């Protein structure tokens, strides 16, 4: 029976989006003996394969075998379609083929396939959904048609899904084509290297996952391990799976002819998937939709696990709070096969430069150090200056897949925690409504995988009052308490527990724009965050205007450093020398106290941690005490400053003095422009320039605030 390739292809695309573990394989003598049987393979080395076409040869890396295994189900399904096409076009000229395929006038019955296959014959050739917008196999027009070779067409479809930007990608397509024509070798390679694939089947819904699992094992061994345990019910149109004391009852509805949607309904509800899952002993098998992830059901996760354990012990089913997965039994759940190395900010900076993402080394250092100091960072400043891009790009650089970061646009109508943490369904107490933006799901995944980093990016965080929707986060991150989600002690149907911890591997980043539509942050919020201001100077905008605008992908480049980054974030402050820092903090405390903006123990502690983390993240700062102090003042002390001209000017002048190497009684003129003596120099540049802008704003506008539009 032919396969509907649309769902298969989308699943494979998701795998390629999520997989990053393309390890080099080491071929054994047995592997080499098998691989050399493949068409056009002339030699197999320890970690590569030599392909020859006519007088040309190509050496392809062993990782391509993993690409082929990842797409195996789809590739074999596509090859089945094209084999029928090859059979159809024999003894026909290209114009007849072009006319019949283009106009869909070919004889379906003459091709001798089952009834369901007849309904989807030639679809990959005529339906863009089936071939994922690959190049057409039929080109030209009536009387002048051209028909591409099936191997060429096959490769173009495969490469649309894999999307390998490499000169040898066409060879990869051919490799998979030849493997699809040699299922014994394909199966051998799958059994050899299955442990290198993080998962075989995945879905967030139990019914879809169960269906995909059976579709996978049908392709894996033609159901040989489970076929003998499929038994007819008393009503022979239904079948169950029974072995020993384990069963999946009425898992299939069967028929020798195709069934309509009405045939698959009971009590007005669709009880079975509308496409047959396989064709066995001249009957179509339709798969039940009546699945639950609970227990004591005829079709539930535990029963599925027990049947699979008896019939396919080489596989196991893993469930976290978000997805169900079919994986190899011999790999450890959630283990990463990417060899981890120490975090290197030099590599971050190098990858950013190569990709065309333009941030200063200092800004990157500040951002990453702030994340590792406390997992709440606010990015404030000029609209369009790259705040969201910085948060997004670092998450993509560090994370294995898209499930580890979530960008959530904050709504102006957010008045409570529900947009982030969801709520219990008032009409059905057993159901918990998850937020559509994925914030709670991210929090649950972070709890399940505490060695990996997770990022919640709240875009335009101050479009609503932060304290209204973010109060739980502010409280829990400080108190080390738990998020209380509902009152039941048992998990809700959606897998949401009664309460969850704040995971130390979760990092929250908020972007902030300042205009008439936004709200100011309260001291409670600012006290718990590192605030990084974005500004664009003349040199930076000139460099941007003169440089190319193309940005290359940065995704997954730093995954080998992800565990190290989380370990740094969890690390307590080290034994840094705080003597100079403490003296400066005390001086600043005295001046801020006059303004009523003095800091408490929390801020003092976090400044010390930031001071030490900057050096830990970027060793180049080990002998730059002034720069580290400058960053700490800018991010932790100045953000709370705001007020009238009368209130601010004297204090701002005194604070500016402390940013200089020598005291200077008058720093600013009557227009707020500073004029330093020749002997003076600025030791805290970031902080001084910020204070100068605030001083000037206070004079010109009668009011000044750290936050600027």
N, C-alpha and C positions, 0 to 999 in steps of 0.2 A: 504494500500500500504506500502510495506517495505521501510525502509530508507537506503540510502547509508551512512554508518557510518563513512566513512573516514573524510569528512568535519566536521561532528558533533563532532567527537572525537578530532580533532585538535582545534576546537573552545573551547571545554571544557578544553583541556590542557592549552590553553592560559589563560582561566579564573583562573585555579589553579596556574598558574605562577604569575598572577596579583593580585588575591585576597589575602588579609592578615587578613581580618576582621572576624575571626572565633570566634565570641562572644559566651559567655555562654547564653543559652536561658532559660527563666523561663516559665515552663509549667503551664497553667491554668487548673482548673478542667476539662474543656471541652477538652483541649489538652490531658490530661491523659486518659479521657474516650475514645478518638479516638485512641490513640497510643496503648492502651492495646488490641485493636482488631487485631493488627499485629501479624502474626505467631511468636511464641516463645517468645513474650513479656509477662512477667508475672507480672511486676510491673513497674510503672512510678513514679519517684520522681520529686522534683521541678526542678532539672537540670540534671537528668540522667535517663537512661533506663536500666532495668534488663532483660537480655536475658537468656533463659534456653535451653540447648540442652542436652537431656537425663538427666543425674544427675549433669551436670556441668552448672554453670551460670557465666555470665560476666556482669559487670556494665560498660556501655559505656556513654561517656559524651554527653551532649545535642548538642555540636558543630557538632557531626556527622550528625545531621539532616541538617545542612547547607551544608555539603559535599554532602549529597544526593540530595538536591535541586539544587545545582550547576550543577550536572551531570544528572539531570532528563531527559532531552530530549534524550540524548544518551542512558541512561539506559533503557528507555521504548522502544526505537528503537531496542536495542540489545535483550531485552526480547521478542519482537515480532518475531525476527529471531529464537530464541531458542524455542519458543512455537511451531513453525512450525516443528522444528527438533524433538521435543518431540512427536509430532503427527506422524511424518514420521517414527520414530524408533519403534513405538508400533508394537508388533507381529513380530519383526525381531530379529534375534540373532546378537550378537556383530560382528561376522565375516562378515555377510552380510552387516551390517552397515559400517564396516570398509572398505570393498571392494568398495561399492557404493560411499561413501563419498570421499575416497582417489582417486578413478579413475573417479569421477564425472559422474557416470552412473545411478544415481538415477532418478526416473521418475518425472520430473518437473511438467508435466501436471496433474498427479494424485493428486498433493498436493493442487489443487483448489485455486490458488491465481491469482491475476491479471497479465496481460502480462508483466508489468515492473518488478513486484516482481519475476517473473520467471527468469528474467535475472540475479538477484543477490541472488537467493536462495543459502543458505549454505555458502555464502562468508565468514562470520565470522569464519567458521570452517576450511576453506581451504586457506584463503588469509590473510597473516600476516599484510597487510595494514588495513584490516577490524578489526582485533583483537589486533592491536598494539603490536604484537610479544608476546602475552600471551602464556601460556602453551597450548599445543595441546589438543584438546578434543579426538582425535583418536590417540592411541599409539599402538606400536607393529607392526607386519607384517602379511602378508597373512596367514590365518589359526590360528593366535594367536593374534587377535586384542583385545584391551581393550578400552572401551568407558567410559570416565569420566562423572560424573553427570553434568547436565546443570547448576545447581546452583553453583557448584564448578568452572566450566569454566567461568560462568558469573562473579563471584567474581574476578577471576584472571585477566580478561580483564579490569574490573572497576579499580582494584588496579594498573594496568599498567599506567592508566591515572592519577589517583589521587596521586600515589606514596607516600603513607603514611608509613613512617618508624616506625611502632609501633607494639607491640606484639598483639594488638587486631585488627589489620587491616583486618584480615580474617572475623571477626565479622562485620566490616563495610561493606565488600562486601556482606555478607548475608543480612544485614539490607536493603541495596539498592535493592537486589534481591526480597525480600519480599514486599517492597514498590512498585516495578514495577509490581507486581502481584495484587496490590490493588490500582488501579488508583484513586479511590475516596478519599482514605486516603492521597495519594501522593498530589492530588490537594488541599485537605484541608490544609495540611502542607505548601504548596506553598503559598496559600492565607494568611496564618497566619504569615509567616516569610519572605515574599518576600522583605520587607524593609531592611533586613539584607544583601541583595546581592547588591553590588555596581552597577552592570548592569546585564541585562538579555541577551542582544544581543549587539555585538559591531563589527564594521568593519570600515576600513579607506576609503572604496569605497562605494558610495551611492547605486550602483546597487546591490552589494553583501549584504549590510546592509538591503536594502528593502526586498530582497529575504529571508534573515534569519529572518526578522521580521514576514513575513507571515508564514514561516515554524514554528515559535514559537507559533503564535496565533492559528495555525491549531492544534498543539499539546495541547495548553492551553484549548480550549473549542470546538474543532472540527469545528471551524469557525462559531459557532452558532450566534455570535453577528454581523457577517458581511455577512453571506451566502445569506441572502435575498436581499442584495444590489449588488450582482454579476449579471450583465445583459448581454445578448448577444448583439453583434453589429449587424448592418445590414448584414454583413458577419458573419454568425453564428460560424465560426471557430475562431472568436476573441471575447473576453469578457472584459467588463469594470466594474468598481465599481462606483456606483452613489448613492449619498444620499443628498437630498436637493440640494443646489447649488454646492456641492463639488463632484469631480470626479477624478478617475484615469483611463484614457481612454486606451483601448487596452492593459491592463496590463497582460492579459493572452491570449495565443493561446491554443485552446482546440481541442481534438481529441479522438475518441473512441478507437483508436489503437495507438501504439507507433509511434512517428515521428522520422525521421532521421535528421541528421544535415542539409542536403540539404533542408528538409521541413521547417526548422526553419530559413532559410535565406530569405532575401529580398534585391534585388539589389546586390546580391553577398556578403552581409554582414550578419553575424549571429545576429539575432535580439532577440533570446530567449535562455535561458539556456538549455543545451541539456538534462538534467535530469528533468523529471516532478517534480513539487513541491508538488502536492498532487493529489489524485484520488477522484473525487466528481461526484455523479450521473452518474456513469459508464463512466466518461470521464477523461482523463489525462489533467491536467492543467500545461502548460509551462509558466514560468515567464519571463517577458520582461527584456532585458538588456538595454533598451533605457532610462536610468535615468540620471538626471542632478541635481546638488545641487542648481541650480539657480531658477528663477521664470518664469512664463508664459510658462511652458512646460506641455505637457500632463502627464508626469511622473516626478515630481520633489519633492524635500524635503518638500516644503510648502504644496503641495497637499496631500502628505503622512501624514503629521502632522494633517491636517484638518480631513481627513478620520478617522485616529486613535482616534482623540479627540472625534469624534461623536460616534464611535462604541466601542472603548476600552478606556474610560476615566481613567481607573485605571492605564494605562501606559502613559508615555510621552517620547518624543524623544528629546534627548539632543545632541547638536553638538558643539564640540570645534574645534580648527583649525586642529586637527589631526584625530579625530574619531567621528563617529556617534554612539550613544548609545540609546538603549531602556531600560528605567529604570522604577521603580515604581513611580507613580505620587506623592506618599506621602513622598518621601525622597527628601531632598534638594540637588540640583545638586552640585557636587564636595564636599559635606560635608563628613567628615571623622568620622566613628563611633568608631575609636580607641581613647580611652580616653587618652588625652595628659597629660604628666607629665613634671616636670622640667628636663632640661638636666643634666646628671650626667656622668662626665668623668670616675668616678670609675666603672660605669657599662660598659662603652666602654672597659676599660682596662681588666675588668673581662671577658667579652665576647671574647675578643681577646685571652686571655690566655687559656680559655676553648676550643677555636676552634683550637689552635695550631699555630696561626699566631703570629710570634715572632717580636715584636717591643718594644723598651724601653718605659717606662712610659713617660720619658721626650720627646721623639720623637713624641709620640701620642699627648701629650699636645701642643708641638710646632705646629704641623700640624693643629690641630683643632682650636687653638687660631689664627693662621695665616689666616685660612679661614674666621673666624668671624671678623677679622680686616679689610681685604680687599679681595674681591672675586677673587683674582688672585695670585696663588701660583706656584712657580717653584720648582720642586724636581730634584736636580742635584747630580751627583756623580757616583760611581762605577756601571758599568753595572751588572745587576743581583743581585742588593742589595735590591730589594723590593720596588722601587719607584712606579711603576705602580700598584703593589699589594696593597700598602697603599691607593692610591687614589681610586682604585676599591673597596676594601673591606669596606672602610668607607661609600662610596656611597651605597653599597648594605646593609650595616648595618642600615643606616638611612632611606632609601627610601622604599616606599610602593610597587613599582613595577619597572620593567625595563624601563618604559617610562620616568623615572626621571633621568636617567644617560645615558651617551653616550660616548663610548671610540672611539676616532677617530685617526687612525694612520696618521701622517703627511707625505705627499709625498715630495720627493726631487724636484719635478717639480711644486710645488705650487708657483705661481708667482703673484696671485691676490686673491681677497676675495671670488671668486666663489666656491671653495671647501667647504667653511663654510656657506656662505650666499646665494648661488645659483645665478640665473640670469634669465632675461627675455628671452624667446625664440625669437630669431631674425626672425624666419619665421612665428611666430604667436604671435603677441604682447599681446594677451589676456592670454597667458599661461606663467606661471612662473615655471622654472625648479628647483625643490627642490634638494639639495645635497643628494646623495644616503647614505651618512654616518649618516644622521639624525640630524646634528648640528642645522640647522635653525628650524627644527620641534621641537627640544628641547627648543630652545629660545622662540618659540611661546607658547609652553605649559607652560613654566615658567611664561610668562606674564598672562596666563589665570588662574593660580593657585598660587597666590603670597604668600600663607601661607606655601606651601610645598617647600622643597629644591630640586634643580636641579643641576646636575654636568656635565660639559663638560670637558672630560679628553683628552688632546691632547698628544698622545704618540710620543716620540722622536720629540719634538716640534722644535728643531733646525736643522732638516734635510734640511730645506729651510730657507731662510732669513725671520725671524719672521715679520719684518716690512712690507713685501710685502703682506702677506695674512692676517695679524692680525691687520693692521693699524686701521680699523674701530673699533675694540674692544678696542684698546688702547686709542683711542680718546673718544669714548662714555663713557667708564667707568670713565673717568676723568672729562669730560665736562658736564656729565648728559644730553647730547643731545640724539638724537634718531638715530637708524639705518635707513638710507634711502635706501629702497629696490627697489623701482621703481617710476616712475613719475606719474602714474595714481592715481587719488584720490580714486577710487573704488578698492576693493579687486580683485586680479586676480582669475581665475577659481579654482586654487588650494587652495584658501583661504588665500593667502599671501597679507597682507595689504601694503599700501603705505609706512608706517614707523612703527617702534616698539621701545618701551623703552628698556633700560637696566634694567631688573628686579633685584631687590636687593636680590632675592632668588636664583639667578644663580651664581654658583661658577665654575671658570675656573682653571683647574690644568694642568700644563704642565710638562712632564718628559723630562729630558735632559741628554744625553750621550755626552761625549767629546771625539772625535777622529778626524782622518783626513777627515772624510766624513761630519762633521757637521760645523755649523757656530757659531761664538761667538755672544752673546747678546749685543746690544748697551745699553748705559746708559739710553736711553728713555724707554727701556723694563724693565731693572733692577730696575729703579726708581719706577716703578708702581707695583712691585711684592714683595712678601716675598720669599726669596730664602732659601730653606732648603737643606743642603748637607747631602748625605747619605754616611756613611763609615761603614766598618765592622771591629771590633777589634778582637784580638785573643780570648778573652773570649766569644764573640758572636759566632764566627765561631766554637769554640770548643763545645759550647752548642748546636749549630745546628747539628753538626756531630753526637753528642751523643743522640740527641732527636729523637723521632718518626717523620716521615715526613708527616703523614696523617693530612690533614687540614679539619676540620668539617665546614659545611656551617654556614655562619654568617648572611645570608640574612634576612632582615626585623626585626632583633632583636631589633633595636632601633627606630622603627617607632613611638612609643608613645612619643618620645622626638623630633620628627622632627620639629614640630611647635615652640617648645622652642628654638631649635638651630637657626632657621631662625630669631626669635625675638631677640636673642643675637646678631646675625650678623647685624641686622638693628639698634641696639641700639647705640646711640652716646656714646663717651667716658664718663666715670663716673668721680666722684670727687676724683680720686686717688691723692695721694701725689707725685708730680713729682719733688720735690725739689732736691733730690739726683740724679735722672735721668738727670735733666736739667744741673746740674754741670758737670756730666760725659760727656754729649753730647757736651757741649761747649769745653771741653778739647780735645775730639776726633775731633771736627770740626777744631780746630786750626792745628792739625797735618795733617789732610787730605787736608786742604787748601794748605799746602806746596806742596803736590803731585798733586794738581789740581783735587782732587777727593772729594772736599767738598760737603756737601749735602744742599738742599734747604728747603723751608718751607714745601713742601709736605712731604718729608721724615721725618722731625722733627715731624710733626703732626701725621704721621702714626706710628712712634716709640712710641709716647705717647699713642696712641690708643692700639697698641700691648701690651704695658706695662700693661694697665688696663684690656685688654681682657684676658691675661694669667691668671690673678687672678680670673676673672669672670668665665672662663672655668674650672679652677682647683683651688679651694680655698686653697689647700695645699701650693700654692705659695704666699699667702697673706703676709707672713713675710719673704719672700726670695727675697728682692730687688736686690741683686747682681745677682742671677740667671736670673731674668727677664731682667735686663740690659744686661747681657751676651747674652741672646737670641736675643735681639733687635740689638745689635752690629753685631752679627754674620749674621743675616738675612737681615739687611737693610744698614749697613755701609760698611762692608768688600767686598761684591760682586762686587763693582765697581773698586776694586783695581787690576791693572795689569800694567806691564811695565818692563823695563830693570833693570838689577842688579844695575846699577849706580843710577837709578831713585828711586828704592824702598828701598834699604837696610837701609838707615838712618831713613826713615819714619817708616818702619816696626819695627825697634828697639825701636823707641819712642812710637809707638802704643803698643808694647809688654810691655813696662814699665807701661803703664796705666792699664794693666790687672793685675798688682801685687799689693800687699798690701803696699809695700814700694818701693821707687825708687832704681834702681840698674843700674849703668851706663853701664856696659857691661853684656849683657844677653847671646849673642850667640858667640861661638868661630869661628875660621876661616873656619870650615866645616859646619857652620850653626846649630850646635847642642847646645841647651841651657843648661846652668849650673847655677842654682840659688843658692844664698847664703842660709845658714841654717835658717837664720831669716826670709827669704822671703817666701811668699806663694802666690798662684795664686787665685785671686778673680773672674776672668772671664775665666773659664777653656776652654769653647768652643772656644772663640775668641783667647785666647792665643795659643792654640794648632794649630789653623788654621794659625795664623800669623807665628808661628814657621815653619810650613811646607812650607809656601810661602817663608820665608827667606832662608830655605835650598834649595828650588828649584831655587831661584834667584842666589845663589852661584854656584850651580852645572850646571845649564843650561843657565845662563846669562839672564834669563827672568822668570817671575812668573805671575800667574793669579789666581784669586779666583777659577775659574773652573778648576777641575782636572779630568783626565781620570780615 
